Amino acid sequence: MAKARKDNKGRALRKGESQRSQDNRYVYTYTTPLGKRGYVYATTLQELREKEEKLIRDQLDGLDLYVAGKADLNFVVDRYLATKNNLATSTYANYRYVYDHFCKDGFGKRKAAEIKYSDVLHFYLHLVDEKEVKVKTVESLHCVLHPAFDMAVRDEIIRKNPSDGVISEIKKRQGRKQKVDRALTFEQQSELIRYITDHPLYDYWRPLFIVLLGTGCRIGEICGLRWQDVDLENRVIDINHSMTYFRRGKQPPYTFEFKFEPPKTKAGIRKIPMLDDVYDVLKEMYDYQKEHGFSSLVVDGATGFIFINKVGALYKHTAIDHSIRRIVNNHNAEEIVKAKREDREPIILPFFSCHTFRHTFCTRFCENETNVKVIQSVMGHADINTTMDIYAEVTEAKKRESMENLSKNLKVF
């Protein structure tokens, strides 16, 4: 059995360790994952072993591959997301889901240092044109890739960010194909509420839809709304938290759970005065639940939830979207037959998501309010530009309507 090598003080050296005779410095020799020989130097054995431990940790973390520019995109994104401990749980979960679903098992395996602008462009176009992924979803993916590449640039792993300008090019190319999210017209929202109110199956959704249409709240804010957040006496709703349904874990099998957390921004914390229709439906629900029992559901210590589905659980926004699609399909089929029988044009409802309720409320608000700061406060927009974009769209529509009316009533020629 070979004897262990020792330093000049008689201490046994580990495999890979040695001491140079010319200056008594300690050396640790190792092989990198790229197959190259590496060296670590120290003046004392204790210092050398501390450096060895750090090296081993870095190798396990993949840092040496990263520094060598050989890490794949998955590693770069994981490293970037690990720094985002200030993100809201819902935002992080969305980033993680979008990346894992569309990128991880394919494009994510490419070496980050070898990815070019054209590679990212072709990848995005592939998602949009062949996979029929919405541009908005690709934008969400871009919100992960672009800053991850930026981090690699700052770390001097790559020279330029290959995703710079790609999303603008995608939008320009897809501009004509994109469906623009539109608010429901007043006629459409009235028809929707009329239809579900008179329907024996869909009247179940009336309270939720009225509150969404009458407050402009985000779906997570309403799904997590509690009775202690509602002041029926003063007719005010206190928005101070949101309910998020997210995926936990990086690898399958995944688990899904609700999380009770503050709004993403300070602007999201606000008080919303109740419209009469909102007050009436909440009072109706309160009286009913007072007689038949309030929800006993507990999420992160929070109780008293208002909107509970038929099995006593919180709503998921995907389930609401699926129900909206069924309602719209059934309504339109019945409305076409009814309108033909009554010899009139049918009122056709567009397909929309639960977020459309928020956009619809904001549109009606902008049509009747000129103080943009008031609109921003009620909507909980952190950025005034978000409010201004909707306000400008509404103002432009109003301007066209005014000119059309003017054209009917004013004969210039």
N, C-alpha and C positions, 0 to 999 in steps of 0.2 A: 504494500500500500504506500503510495507516494506521500512524502511528508509535506505538511502545509508550509507554504512560504511565510516568512516572518519579516517584520520591519526591523530597523536597527535598535529597537527597544525590546525585541523579543516577542512582540505581539503577533499572533497568527493573523494572516491576511486572507480575506475571502477570495473566492473565484473572481478573476477579473481585476483584482487589486494588486498593485505593486508599488515599490518605492524606488525612485531614481537615485543612483549612487552619486551623481554629480552635484545635486543640490538638495537631496533628501526630500523632494516633493513627492506627494502621493498621487498615483494615477489609477483611474478606473477605466478599463477598456470594455466597450460593449459594441454590439452590432445593431444598427438601426433597422426599422421595418423595411427600409429600402435596400437593405443588404450591404450598407456601407459601414466602415469601421468608425466608431466615435470615441472621444476621449474626454474624461472629466479630471481636472487637476485641483489639488488642495494642499495647503501647507501642513495640515494636521489630519490624522486619521479620523477624528470625530467630524471634522468639516467635510471630508471626503464622503463619509457615510451619510451625512445629511443630504449631500448633493446626489448621492445614489438613490436615496429614498424619493427625492423630488423627481429625479429622472424617471424612476419607475412609475410614479403617479402620473407624470406627463405622458409617458408612453401609453399607459392605460387609458388616459383621457384622449389619446390621439393627437396631442398637441404637436409632437414632432412631425407627424404627417402634415398637419395644418401649416406649420412653419415652413416645411419643405415644399409647400404648394401642391401636395399630392392628395389632400383630403377631398372627399367627394362633397357634393352640394348638401347632402343630408347632414354631414358633420357641421358644415358652416352654419346651416339654419338652426340646428340644435344648439350650437354655441351662441348664436345670436339670441334665440328665444330664452336661453338660460340667463341672459342679462336683463330681460324685461320683467323684473319682479314688481314693477309698478303698474303693470297692466291689470285692468279689471278682469275678473275670472272669465266673464263671458267673452271678452275680446281675445284673451289668450286661447280659450277653448276653440273659438272660431278660427283663429290663425292656425292652430294645431290641426284641426279637422280638415280645413281646406288644403293645407300643404300635404298632409298624409294621404288624403283622398286622391288628389290630382297629380302629385309630383313625386312622392317618396319612392315608389317602386319602379319608377321609370327615369324621368329626367333627373331626379334627385341622386341617382347613382353616377352621374357624370362628374368627372374631376372639375372642381370649381375653377381652377386656374386655366382650364382649357376651353371654358364656355365663352363664346363670342356673342356679340349683339345679334347676329343672324340666327344663332341657335335659340336664343330666347324668343325672338320674333316668330320663328317657325313653330316653336313649342306652343306659344299663345295662339297662333293661328290654327294649329292642330286642335287645340281645345275648343276654339270657337266654331270652326268650320266643320270638323269631322266628329268631334264629340258633342257638338251642339251645346257647349257650356256658355252660359250667359256672360256677357262682357263684364257685368258687375261682379260676378264670381271670380273672373280672371283678375279684376282689379283687387279683390280681397287677397288673392294669391300673390299679386304683385306687391301688396303691402308687407308681405313677409320676405319675398325674394330681394326686393330692391334694397332695404336697409341691411339685410344680411350680406349682400355683395358690398355695400358701403363699408361695413365693418371690416371686411376682408381687404378693402382698399386701404383703410386706415392702418390696418395691421401689416401693410406692405406685402400681402400675400398675392394680390393681383394689382395691376397698374390702373385699370379703368373698370368702372362698373358696367358690365355688359347689358344691364337692363335699362340703362338710361335712355329715355325717349321711346321705349318700346310700347308702353301702354297708350301713349298719344297716337302712335302710328296705328295701333289696333283700333282705337276709337275712330280715327279718320277713315280707315278702310271699311269699318263696319257701320259707319254713321247712318247710312240709309236703311240698314237691316234692323237696327236696334229699335226695340219697342220702348217708347218713353213712358215712364210711370205717370199716369194721369189721375187726378182726383175724380171721384164720382161727381157727376152733375147733380144739381139739387133734385132734379126729376128722378135720377137714378137712385139716389140715396133714399128718397121718399118711397119709391117703388119697392126697394129692398125691404125697408122696415114694414111697409104694408103687407108685403108677401109673407114674410116670416111670422108676422102677428096673426094673420088669418090662416096659417098652415098648421095642421094638428101635430106635425112632427117638428117643424122648424121654429115654432114659437118659443121653444126652449132657449134659442140663441138671442132672443129679443133683448133681454137685459144687458148682456155683454156687448152686443153691437151698438146699443144706444149709448152706453157709457163710453165706448171707444169713439163713436162719432161725435159725442157731445163734450169730450174733454181734450182730444188730441194727444192723449197719453201714449207712450210706447207700450207695446204689448206686454213686456215684462213688468212694467209698472202696474198695469191693471191686473195681470194674473197674480201678482203678489199683494194686491190691495187688501188691507185689513179693516175691520170695523173701527179700530182705534185711530185709523187715519182719516175717517170720515166724520165731519162735524155736521150732522143733519140740522142742528138748531141754527147754526150760522151759515149753513149751506156752503161749506168749504171742504175741498179735498186736499189733504196734506201729502204731497209726493216726496217721500224721504228715503225710498229704497226701491230695489228692483228684484224680480225673481228670475234667475237664470237657470236654464236646463242645459247642462254641458256634459261632455264626455271626459271621463277621468282615465288617465293612463296613456302611455306612448305606444304600447304594444298590446295586441289582442291577447286574451279576451278583455274588451273594454267594459267599463261600468258607466252608467249614466245616472246623474242625480241633479236635484234642484239645489240651488244655493241662494240664500237670502243675503243680499249685499247692497251697499250704498249705490246711488247712481254713478255713472262713469265720470261725470264732471260736477262741479259745484252748482252750475247752472241747472242741473237736473233736479236739485232740491228746490221745490217751489210749492206755492199754494194756489189751487185753481178754484175759482168761484163756480158753483154749480148752475148750469142752465136748468130751467124748470123741468124739462124732460128727464134730465139726469137725476135731479132731486126726486122726482116722482117714482122712477124705477128703483132707485136705491132705497127709498122709504118703503116701497112695496116689498122689496127683498128682505129688508130688516124686519118688518112685521111678520113676514112668513117664517123666517128663520127663528124669530123669537118664540113663535108658537110651536114650530116643529123641531127646533134644535139647531144650534150653531155648529159649525164645523169644529171637530176636535183635532184636526190635522196639525202637526207640529213640524216645522222646518227650521233648522238652525236656531231652535228656541223660540221662534216666532209662531204666534197662533192668531186665531180670529179671522181667517181668510174668508173673503166674500164670495169669490167665484170658484166654485168647486164643481167638477164634472159628475156624471151620474154614478161613478164608482167611488166618489169621495176623495179624488185626487185633484191636484192642480192641473190646469190646462197646459198643454204644450202648444206652441204657436204652429207647429206643423199640423197638429190635429185640427186646429181652427182653420188653417188654410185648406185642408182637405174638405172640411164641411162647407166652407164658402164655395168651393168648386162644385160640390153636389147641389147646393142651393141655386147657384147661377145656372147650372145645366138644366135643372128641373123647372126653374122659373121661365127660362127662355123657351123651352119646349112648350110649356103650357101657354105662355103669353102669345106665341105665334098663332096658335090655334084660336085663342080667345079673341085676338085682334082681328083675325080674318072673319070670324063670326060676327064681330061688331063693326066690321068695315072701317077699320082705322089702322094707323101705323103702330106696330108693336113697340113697346118700351123694352129694348134689349139691354140687359146688364152685361158689362164687360167682365172678363175674368180678372180677378185681382187678389191681392194678399191682404192679410190683416194689417199690414203697415199702411195700406191705402186709406184706412180709416183715419189715421193720423194726418196724412197728406190732405185728405178731404176736409177735415176740420180746419186745418191751417188755411186752406184755400177759401173756405167760407168766412173765416176770421178776417183774412186779408181783404175780402170783398166788402167788409163792413167796418173795418178799422184802419185808420191812416197812420196811427202812431206805431211805428215799426218796433220800438223798444218794448211796448206793451205786448205785442205779438211774440217777440223773442222771449220775454219773461214767462208768459203762459205756456209757450211751447217747450221751454227748457233748452233752447238752442245755446250752446256755448259760443258759437261763432255767429255774429250778426249777419255774415254773408249768406249763411244757410237760410235765414229768414228773408233776406233781401232777394235771393234767387226766386223764392216762391212768390214774394210780393210783386216782383217785377213781372213774373209770368202772368199773375192775376191782373195787374195793371194793364198789361199789353192786351189781354183778352177784353177787358172792360173798355179800353180805348177803341178796339175794333167794333164792339157792340154799340158804343156811343156814335161812332161814325156811320154805322149801318142805320141806326135810328134817325140820325140827322139826314141821311140820304133819302129816307122815306118821307120825311116831313118838310125838308127844305129843298125847294126847286130852284137851283141856281141857273139852269139853262131852260 
